[in-house]
Amino acid sequence: MTHISPELWLGRPGMPALLESLGAARGDSRIVGGAVRDWLLDLEVSDIDIATRLSPPQVMDALEKAGIRAVPTGLAHGTVTAVSHGAHYEITTLRRDVETDGRHARVAFTDDWRADAERRDFTINALYAHPFDGTILDFFGGVTDLGQHLVRFIGEPLRRIAEDHLRILRFFRFTARYAESPDPEGLAACAARANDLMALSRERIRDELLKLLHLPDPAPTVGVMLDHAILKPVLPEITADALPRLVALASAERAAGVPADGLRRLAALLPHGPEPAGQIGARLKLSNAQKLRLQLACTPTPVPEDPRALAYAIGGQAAIDRLLLTGDGRARHWAAQLAGWTRPRMPVSGKDLIAMGLPPGPQVSRRLAEVEARWIAAGFPDSREKTAAIARAVMGLR
């Protein structure tokens, strides 16, 4: 039987008391899912989820008696969030599916660990660790699959996708993160049911796609998805000829020491131009700020000799996007500076031009724009005296 060191979680402040309150010592509660998977792979773990045989009211009562704050974040689906020493832990009652339609599931609570495992998507996500002795419950060979770098559906893939269509995209995201190549049976099922993605909300598609693109090296998996027309039902604009742009962008990010960014990488996959980017941003329900950034990233704006001039016009983040997407080698030098760059304010205004003798009227804004252009070209001097000298030169004054 596989074991994992319980010190990985018992050393966290408040964790022993939380587990004791949930009856972990007698087997009522276990660490579950991603935390167990990533600890077995020696990866960093941020979130710890707990599965329990206790009902949601029993969980709430147990936490209250232990003096631990309980937040009823999803009682209908059996989830309570415990807040202990500033950390949040999701506690979910064991469940079994009663009815599914590809988008939603109606569940019933159970005390059967295997039944709870059967409703999870992949074998590597159906691992339960005893909180005090570290033994692993593994009903479907998830530990072996981890060792073989395999992401495999629990049960028959076509049926599992029919239960929840989002599992198509999750299959590829987890494959990109944990596998060397897609499981053939899972890949065939995803390709056969790709049209099911059209039934999902665009928000769910957006979130899963951006998580995939945010991974260190998503390009090989995205290439498989494009070869098998996985995205075609919902994002037909993304075609195979876009893959080299994603590869080049990921390489440019690494060379410049810039963290991966899912939205920037989405821009690499889209056609050039603000109009298609805007349409796709609206389809994916991006925020207004995200949609604008996507449109700017997809607009092939030349990067000037001083990239701060572009940052002044479109913002520091958008300028970094353009440097990286165009493969501009200067990104290595400018990325860090632009990331923390605050747009300066020109120290001369229209009132100053009038005070210098320019008559009030429409020409003030035109002249001020000329001054601003020269001020930008001069490297944004913050001296009022230097900027005033630029203004006088524009107006032909000494």
Protein Blocks (a to p, Z undefined) as FASTA:
>chain_A
ZZddfklmmmpghklmmmmmnommnopaccehjlmmmmmnopacfbdcdddfbdfklmmm
mmmmnopacddfblmnopacddeehiacddddddddfbdehjaccddddfbfklmmmmpm
bfklmcccdfklopacdfkopmmmmmnopacdehjfklmmmmpmklmmmmmmmmmmmmmb
dcfklmmmmmmmmmmmmmpcfklmmmmmmmmmmpmblmlmmmmmmmnommmmmmmmbcfk
lmmmmmmmmmmmmmnopacdfklmmmmmpcedjklmmmmmmmnopafklmmmmmmmmpcc
dddfblmlmmmmnojklmmmmmmmnopaklmmmmmmmmmpccdddfbdfklmmmnopacd
jklmmmmmmmmmmmmmnoppabfklmmmmmmmmnopZZ
